[in-house]
Amino acid sequence: MSIYMQGFLALLPIIVVAIFLVGLRWPASKAMPLSYITVIIIGYFVWQLPVIRIVGATFNGLVVAISLLYIIFGSVLVLYTVMESGGLHQIRQSLISVSADRRVQTIIVAWMFGSFIEGSSGFGTPAAVACPLMLGLGFPAFASVIAGMIIQSTPVSFGAVGTPMRVGVGTGLGAGTDPFVNDFAAQIGMPIVDAAGKLDSIMYYDNFVALFAHKVALLHFVGGFLTPLFLVGFMTRIFGKNRSWSEGFAIWPFALFGALAFTVPYVIVNRFINYELTSMLGALTGLVIIVTGAKAKFLTPKENWDWLDKKDWDPSWTGNMEVHYIEKPGGMTTFLAWTPYLFVAGLILFTRLVLPVKAWLNSIVIKFPAIGGIAASWGIAYSPGTIFIAVSVLTFLVHGMKTDAYAKAWKMASKVIVSASVALIFTVPMVQVMISSDGGAAGYMKMPYALAEATFQLTGGLWPIFAPIIGGLGAFVTGSNTVSNMTFALFQFKTAQIIVENNPALTAAAMSWPIWVVALQAIGGAAGNVICIHNVVAASAVVGFVGREGDVIRRTFLFFLYYALIPGAVGYSVLYWNASGPLNLGSIILIIFYAAVIYMLATNKSRLKKLNGQISAK
């Protein structure tokens, strides 16, 4: 069977998702079982996988799904606990006191606070924390999910204290076992194995992976520069009374300020401190800067923007999760109200950075017997879900809650988790069957590899443009930037070497190609989180928006294309600069794109004036 047919068949489960979930707008609870059935049929009849291996991959997927549901439950429990204690009322008031403008609130809560949580914990937890908080602030459920998904881009490559780079890229490049990578490292004067072929872990992780991380941070600086602007544009275009991009773009000075407040410290931390702390410290620094700036009215708009009156909301914007505000008798200080989220951040930092604690928690693992050569395990103690539940208990004590109010929080959180379970118990097993599809009697490479190989055969020298798309596809399917990097980093590395070997004009840049192309893989893997089914289902579940996941992906797909294409164009321009000159395909794409952005911002005031005139006329 040709590689093109293998690639098409490997893509079929995703095509099913696109047709039913995105195209026909079926809920994930109905579309994902069809996708799972599709991958089972292809795996058994085409890849000729043993039944026992399919069963093993499915069981492993169920364990992963349960672990994800555990995180969702914990995050919702924190929200309901804070709601019932009266803390949410005070948090809402504290953010409104910074700015009543919903656009400014979106940048502070989603972009800054969400990025900090991503940098600390990763694995979709920004949606688990920031989305319910936005819902509690009065955001429509649909708006909360879209905002929570869009920001899962720039911070993701260094989420969970650098896991997608340290584990994803580091392990994906073979961790000292791949001869191509070892030879390359030796050629650039950074050997990762000693004379006996033993991995030098210090050199490998701290120096070699950092080479890729530095390029990734620069590419994220490019993508993240416009992310807050797109974020507020989506809010006003979809959820505003006038359905206008112009009202979002009207605060472009503050949006760009918000972008730089995060991405500049982000790059500095990455280059001069430690790449693992890039997102966490960058976002924490940015959060302090942006809140201080907003309080001082620095670059903030003169007129506040808000949603439509709630009675005029489109029914499709709302979920089945009710958020109400209970004011604690006698009141509550702002600091005390925020303590649950300070507890979350503090415990995440403590359990991720204090190595003895991290090692101890990671040692507490529920292990299951291997089925078909696939072993499943669940690190329940290290899970963010455990932190969330612990924070809920601490909140109960610190906020002085009554027992019946706390019991009510548990009851409401349990109801939310039931609605999210159906979609996830089919989504994750589908993914696991795909990435465990090697070893079949047909002798084909695993499905993600076949899909990537077919794409390369079609694109050839244009690969830098398409490399982020492969990374994004990996995250879309697997639900993780880390897993996408583990799956495709070595493939991307070798592809870069093949392109150089077959193009003598690129010889001068031969050493930079593998580094940049793997960096583009990591960027795409981060961008893929924006449309990743796992994350969409999880984000929708925590705000009660279950059943309309396809609507979310339809909206965020445009942002995914931006975040994959523009950094990809930067990578292409850099890699072909010596061979083709400064005016190449990548730079042409960038010139056209940024010229369009500058034009939109330069003419936005006149469009806004025209819009206001039309409103006055009515």
Secondary structure, DSSP 8 states (H G I E B T S, - for coil): --HHHHHHHHHHHHHHHIIIIIIS---HHHHHHHHHHHHHHHHHHTS---HHHHHHHHHHHHHHHHHHHHHHHHHHHHHHHHHHHTHHHHHHHHHHHH---HHHHHIIIIIIIHHHHHHHT-TTHHHHHHHHHHHHTT--HHHHHHHHHHTSSTTGGGHHHHHIIIIIIHHHTTTT--HHHHHHHHHTT--SB-TTS-B-HHHIIIIIHHHHHHHHHHHHHHHHTSHHHHHHHHHHHHHSTT--HHHHHTTHHHHHHHHHHHHHHHHHHHHHT-GGGHHHHHHHHHHHHHHHHHHTTSS--SS------GGGS-GGG--S--------TT---HHHHHHHHHHHHHHHHHHHHSHHHHHHHHH--EE---BTTB--EE-TTTSHHHHHHHHHHHHHHHTT--HHHHHHHHHHHHHHHHHHHHHHHHHHHHHHHHHT-TT-TT----HHHHHHHHHHHHHGGGHHHHHHHHHHHHHHHHS-HHHHHHHHHHHHHHHHHHHHHT-GGGGGGTTHHHHHHHHHHHHHHHHGGGT-HHHHHHHHHHTT-TT-HHHHHHHHHHHHHHHHHHHHHHHHHHHTHHHH-SSSHHHHHHHHHHHHHHHHHHTHHHHHHHHHHHHHH-
